[in-house]
Amino acid sequence: MTRRLISSGSTFEERIGYSRAVVDGEWVFVSGTTGFDYAAMTISDDLLVQAEQCLRNIEAALRSAGASLADVVRVTYILPRAADFEPCWPVLRRFFGEIRPAATMISAGLADPRMKIEIEVTARRRTTSA
């Protein structure tokens, strides 16, 4: 089994010392991912736009790992304000409604006050040909 590191191109990864995702055999571990548009290094003020961007960023990392959202078995949502979680449900349901991974929501401070949600996933690839 080989371990492969995946980067999104975010400057945070190099500055802090982590990978967007780590592929270890059939498992893919995607780091906590925020709503930054990594190409422009911008982030919306809108919670729902951030939630959608988080999931697009996660999709890109999974694709790079030879996986997809359908392979996600666990998701953790982290929001500074617990009351902001319910408004996100329609966005989350659009991405995970059919997949229904095990899930946890935690209310905690995030690294940057502009961040309103962070999402972390674990996936198990259905094939090991990535």
ABEGO torsion letter per residue (X at the ends): XBBBBBBAGBAAAAAAGBBABBBBEABBBBBBBBABBAAAGBBBABAAAAAAAAAAAAAAAAAAAGBBAAABABBBBBBABAAAAAAAAAAAAAAAAAAGBBBBBBBBBBABAABABBBBBBBBBABABX
